[in-house]
Amino acid sequence: MPPFDWQDFLTLADHITTHSSLPAGHEEGKWRTAVSRAYYAAYHHALNKAADSDASINRNYTKHECLIEWYKTQSRLPNALEVGNLLNTLKTYRVRADYRESYRISQGKAQRATFLAREIVRKLP
């Protein structure tokens, strides 16, 4: 059986933000889920790309902040600084979606998160 394709999370996030319908009053839960799934799709894509180019990167255990900083310091890699900044922004969205109940997550914010995740994937072919 092939390994899990992390891009499935991004496909799910896109689907949630455009197609999924829930009873009134439960919409924010799906926006929060979309933000979280978009982040993890981008994070694992970036992690795998980093591990492919640097043997010191552990695919199974790399702190999120460490990966973000790694990208910000890789001047030899095209788009690395931008990827680090985008990943950092997306991580902020994800933390708000997963842990900050007073922070409101709208459909627009969820769509922005999926856009940022797609940008990260696009910049790391």
N, C-alpha and C positions, 0 to 999 in steps of 0.2 A: 504494500500500500504506500503511495507517495506521501511525502510530508504535507502537513497542512499549508495551504496557500494563504498567507496573511492578507492578500488582496481581497479575499472573500469578506473580510471585515469591512473593507471600504465599499464593496458592492452592497453589503447589508446596510451600511450607513446611508448610502445614496438612496436605497430603496425606502428606508425608514423616513427620510426627509421628504420624499416625493409621493409615496403610495400608501403607506400604512395608515389605517384609520382606527381610532380608539374612541370609546365613549367620552362624552364631554367631561372635562376636568382631569383627564389623564394624558393630555397631549405632551406636557413638559417631560414626562418620563421617557417618551420616545425620543425627544430632542436630546435629552441627556445621554441616552443610550447611543444615539448616532454620533455624538461628539466623542464619547469614549471609544467606540469601535474605530472611528476615523483615526484617532490618535494612535491606537495600537497597531493599525495597519501600517501607518507611516513609520512608527517607531521600529517595528520588526523589519520592515523593508530597509530602513537606514542601518539598523544593526547588522543585518546580513551583508549589506554592501560594505560596511566598515570592516567586518570580519574577513571578507574576501580580500581586502587590500592591506590589512594589518593583522598579523598573526597574534598580536597581544590582546586583541579584542575577543572576549569570550561570548559566544552566541547564547550560552545558557545562563550567564550571570554577568550582566553589565548594568550598573545603575544608570537610570535615565539621565541624570545630570552629567554623568561622566561621558555618555555618548554625545550629548549636546555639546559639551566642551571639546570633545575630541574633534567634532566637525568644525567648530569655530577656530581650531588651531591648525587645520590641514591645508596650508596654502598651496600645496602641490596638487590638490584635487579641485577640479573645476566645480564651482557652485558650493563648495564645502561651507564657507562662512554663511551664505544665504540659507543653506539647508539647516545649519545649526540654529540660526535665528528663527526660521519657520518652525522647526521642531520645538524650540523653546516656547514660542507663542502658542502652538497647538497643545503643548503640555499644560500651559496655564489654563487654557480652555477646559482641558480634561479634568484637571484638579477641581476647578469650579463645578463642573458637571457632576463629578463623583462625590465631592465632599462638602460643597457649600450650598446648603439648602436655601439660604436667603438670597443667593445669586440666581436671578431668573435666566433661564435658557430658552430662547425662542427658536422658531423654525429658521429664522435668518441666521442666528448664531450657529445652529447645527449645519446649515448649508455652507457657512463660511468655514467651519471646521473641515468639512469634506473637501472643500476647494483647497485649503491649505495642505491637506494630506495628499491630494492628487498632485499638487505642485512639488511636494517633496519626492514623490515617486517619479514624476517626470524629470526632475533634476538629477536623479540617481538611476540612470538607465542600466 
